[in-house]
Amino acid sequence: MSIAAEATTAPAPLSLASWRMKDFDFGEGERTKAFDIDLGDWIGADAPGDIYLALAAASRIPDPFGDRAEADCAWVIDREWWWRTEFDAPNVRTDQRLILTFEGLDTFAEVWLNGERIAASDNMFVPLRLDLTGRVRAGVNGLAVSFAPVAKRVEGKPALTWPFAGDAISKTGRNLTRKAQFGWGWDWGPTLPTVGIWKPVALKVETKASLADVVFTTLEISPERDRAKLRIAVTADAFVAATLAAKVELTAPGGNLSAEQTLTLAGGVASVDVDLISPSLWLTPELGAADLYDLAVTLEADGAAVDARRLRVGVRTIAVDQSPDPDEPGATFFRFLLNGVSIFARGACWIPASSFVAAVDEPHYRKLLQLAAEANMNMVRIWGGGVYEHDAFYDICDELGLLVWQDFMFACAPYPEDDPAFVESVAAEVRVQIERLRHHPSLALWCGNNECQVIGAAVGARELAGDLYYEEIMPKLAAENDPTTPYWQGSPYGGPHPNSMIAGDVHNWTVWHGVPPVPVDTMVGQFSIAPENVAYTRYAEDMTRFVSEYGIQASPVMETLKRALPEDQRVYGSEGLQARIKDHPKNKVDAMLVTVTGLPTDLQEYVDFTQITQAEGLKFGIEHFRRRTPHCSGSLIWQLNDCWPGISWSLVDYYGFGKASYYYVKRAYAPVMASFKAGTDGAIELWMVNDHMAPISTRAEVAFASFAGETHWTKTVAVDLGPTESRCVWRGEAAGGAGDMITVRSADDAFPANRWFFAPIKDLERGTVTAPDVRFESGEDGALIVIIAASRPLWFVHLLVVDEAVRFSDNYFDLMAGETQRVVVTHPSRTLSEAHVTVRWR
């Protein structure tokens, strides 16, 4: 029998998932004994659960994501909320204890047992573990949690703010709490600060001892990758005298046992080093398979199994190379080394997948992360204004081979250093999150914060309030608890300025926000969103080492706007549409549209024009950054996803519909990518990038053609690229005009097709646009095959559906004269027909 399946002497944990809740004036709950009053008028709530969703289900508030309903929900955060449940006390022997664990309480909480206050919590990111042994009564016990209004708990605390954007910080006091910062509103999300039990609650009987920690570490991998040295460490918490042992099993991806050993614990700790022969390495998709091992640990006390833990782990090493760049004097690299191999990080930044962070479940995570993987991404950056995600997020990243850049939850603000309780709470948060996540092979970097250093520099702060955390506490705890994962002080950070292009990582907001090129002495009065300042062609000026944020705002698809807005608000410029835009000014996108597509005149044009501009701009940026390999080693787009159905920089909207940019990015992030670049002498250059570990040989078919359907010339280019190489493979003359284009296609499907226009989209001379021939065929397993044939060149061909579960093999693409594209359209649970799909083009 596998040790992971052996029974322990203690019963399985009891999940406390069913609760009821009620709101009070501040202080009224305790005065009226809310922990002991009749539950008749209380609202049902799940734990984990979200208070807004429960209130909406009870008709206390409208749908928070509905038309302009945000204001109707503003009262929620100013009330005192009580949650109540009951449980039957289990039998507890003298060699046992009863442990109650709250994985997450949001945020200023007190726990009451049978009318007695027994604990308090002030950090939503730190679990609360309580020993109830001898404190419960026989039979039914009453358990309650009260949540104080955040404003009352920060009332009277000294304001800590900055000259730039200071009002937004001081108004909420968000930086004085250890709570998800984005809930107070951001330039892409609503003001819906959460409150309540946002992670599971469990009651567990433990016998003699429990597993406190299991640590799996890849110490080294041989240069030939044929051997790996691992360390497995076990820590137990014994509460009665007992002889402790730990059985350890490590099972390979194929099911074979790789290591098995029984460890004797001395002082509650033990470890073993394992030499693994022919290890199956954890890799990102372009390098290979994300192989995972099963690690099972069973704790024995006096020969009986009392606790067990099972982890999925990966054999891999991760490092950040910051050595000098010999080809760009004065600059250093910033590149991730996975198992010693330099990779180009192709990815996006992740924000919470819902404003209601408790409600994000495994299917929701899987849908979004699978979309990231299908878009050829190998990294996601968890942004520092959200939450440390639920376990399922990291498990799925492990499975998909997606590296995780993990920010600590600090964003765009100074943070207090002179409050000992706050400092202690931050240290506890950092420690517990490192301990929780360090076994994940996907974990690539611990990062101190989002934009605190760069904004501090921009406002002229001589000393950054928060450096105590980024420069002392975090690196110390990371080195002690996860020494094999790199730590980085912030994002952006590095070099003579926090946003320096010669070292570290950069946030490029010259495009979109009009922030001047670095370094800047002050942001006050320095923004300029004139069209020439925010043009996406300015990405070509960026000589960064690693760009960890950049993006362009765009509308979601029309179906999402239909769900979010009533019919009378589905009008370009309506109040309802404006409420979906959280950036200011609301018409900032116009500065980009005017030079790309021109300004829209109705809602459909607004959807199309903003999506076109975002897609073309991100394509341009990615191609530039990837051509700079190895001098630039990463592109993380802002942002992958949305927390509500709004208008933002996302590639995929709240419901899961991919914008045009998602498909453009998918092609631009292909491991082998071809792109064009204008040479300094008027020539056109064809560049090829290979992100694979193996060399490639292929043929590129280059054509100079017109929108009238004429082909001026064609050329076949033989391409041989080494591993992780980028270089120019062809240069040629192509004196094209607004009616011409130059294209490249793979002769053997080694890379996606690409093209270069000689004029902005709005100025292209396309002549008469001829509708394509569209046919439909039935595919396997209910799939629909859409066959689109063009007699003349077509641009921005796309397929639309009203069901976000539908997937396309390709979308938002170009067709050349005489070209046919077959698009496979699938749904996980239904057979699709012609009636489900609309085909459009511009």
Protein Blocks (a to p, Z undefined) as FASTA:
>chain_A
ZZklpccfbdcddddfbccdddddehklmmnopmlpcfklpccddddddfklmmmmnopa
ccfklghklmmmmmmmmpccddddddddddddfkbccddddfbdcfbacddeehiafbdc
fbfkbccdddfehkacehjdddddddddfklmmgoiacdddfehklmmmmnommmpccdf
klnopakbccdddedjfbdcdddddehiacfbdcdddfbdcfklpaccdddddddddfbd
cddddddddddfkopafbdcddddeehiacdddddehiacdddfklmccdddddddddde
ehiafbdcddddddddddddfbdcfklghiacddddeehiacdddddddddfbfblmlpc
fklmmmmmmmmmmnopabdcddfklccddfklmmmmmmnopacddddddehiacdfkbmk
lmmmmmmmmmmmmmmmmmpmklmbdcfbghklmmmmmnopabachjlmmmmmmmmmmmmm
ommbccdfbdceedjbfkbckgcjdddfkgonlpacdddfbfghpaccbfklmpmklmmm
pccfbdcbdcddddddfklmmmmpcfklmcghiaklmmmpmbdcfklmmmmmmmmnopaf
bfklmmmmmmmmmmmmmmmmmmmmmmmpckbgcdcdddfbdcbdcddfbfbdfkopacfk
lmmmmmmmpmbacdddddfkopacdddddfbfbdcddddddddddfkopafbdcdddddd
dehiacdfbdcdddddfkbccddddfklpaccddddfbdfklpcebjaddddddddddee
hiacdddddfbdcehiacddfbfkbccfbgciaddehiacddddddfkbccdfklpccdd
ZZ
